[in-house]
Amino acid sequence: MKSATWAAIIIAVNDIWSLAALALLIVGEITLAYLNAKKPKR
């Protein structure tokens, strides 16, 4: 029973980390696009 609980916790944490990584990627992409748009074209 305990191992099943731990498995559920680990899966939940993994989901949180993958969601956080996805959010970071999206924020990074938006930031890059914003900086590129702000930069004067050379």
Secondary structure, DSSP 4 states (H G I P E B T S, - for coil): -HHHHHHHHHHHHHHHHHHHHHHHHHHHHHHHHHHHHHSPP-
